[in-house]
Amino acid sequence: MVTFDEFKKLDIRVAKVLEVEDHPNADKLYVLRIDTGTDTRTIVAGIRNFYKKEELLGRNIVVITNLEPATIRGVQSNGMLLAASDKNGICILTPDKNPLPGSKIS
């Protein structure tokens, strides 16, 4: 179990997708450049089999912004996109309205 205090350590925010590129070393990954409201950063996401680039570009998504950077197949990822998954695939978590990039999720 995760305590509420541990959960509160996660910085979960709305981010806007600015660019989407194919990962140079992985067929199932995209490299996204996102606006977090305070900076722009790169994240790597395993969603290439489920979303076209044009479906992501300009979209608001939900990301964890305070994870330690991780190198994924040679590209540094500075956050994690949140998505739900089931037997039919994945669904990116998005706000139902249009909050500004950087809006905190609580």
C-alpha positions, -999 to 999 in steps of 0.1 A, spaced: 0 0 0 11 36 -7 4 61 20 -13 94 12 19 112 21 38 91 -5 12 98 -31 14 135 -25 51 134 -34 40 128 -71 38 160 -91 10 152 -116 2 180 -140 -15 188 -173 10 192 -202 4 201 -238 20 180 -266 42 203 -288 60 177 -310 57 140 -317 85 120 -333 91 83 -339 117 70 -314 149 63 -334 156 30 -317 122 15 -310 91 7 -332 66 10 -303 78 43 -288 72 80 -295 94 108 -283 72 137 -272 81 173 -265 57 187 -240 49 220 -223 45 215 -186 36 252 -179 70 258 -163 93 242 -189 94 222 -221 108 187 -218 110 154 -236 92 122 -226 93 88 -242 59 69 -244 50 34 -255 19 45 -274 29 44 -310 8 13 -318 -23 30 -304 -21 67 -315 -12 85 -346 11 115 -343 -16 139 -354 -39 126 -327 -14 137 -301 -1 170 -314 -16 199 -295 -34 176 -271 -35 181 -233 -23 150 -215 -16 141 -178 20 135 -168 41 129 -137 67 156 -138 90 148 -109 102 113 -118 140 108 -120 150 110 -157 153 76 -174 171 67 -206 148 46 -227 165 30 -258 190 58 -259 166 88 -254 163 105 -221 127 107 -207 119 134 -182 85 124 -170 57 99 -176 25 101 -195 -5 85 -177 -28 61 -195 -53 34 -187 -50 0 -203 -72 -30 -208 -75 -59 -233 -85 -35 -260 -54 -13 -257 -46 19 -240 -63 53 -235 -43 84 -226 -56 103 -196 -67 137 -206 -87 165 -188 -123 167 -199 -120 205 -202 -90 225 -213 -69 236 -183 -37 254 -190 -4 234 -191 10 232 -156 -23 228 -139 -19 205 -110 -38 173 -108 -49 164 -72 
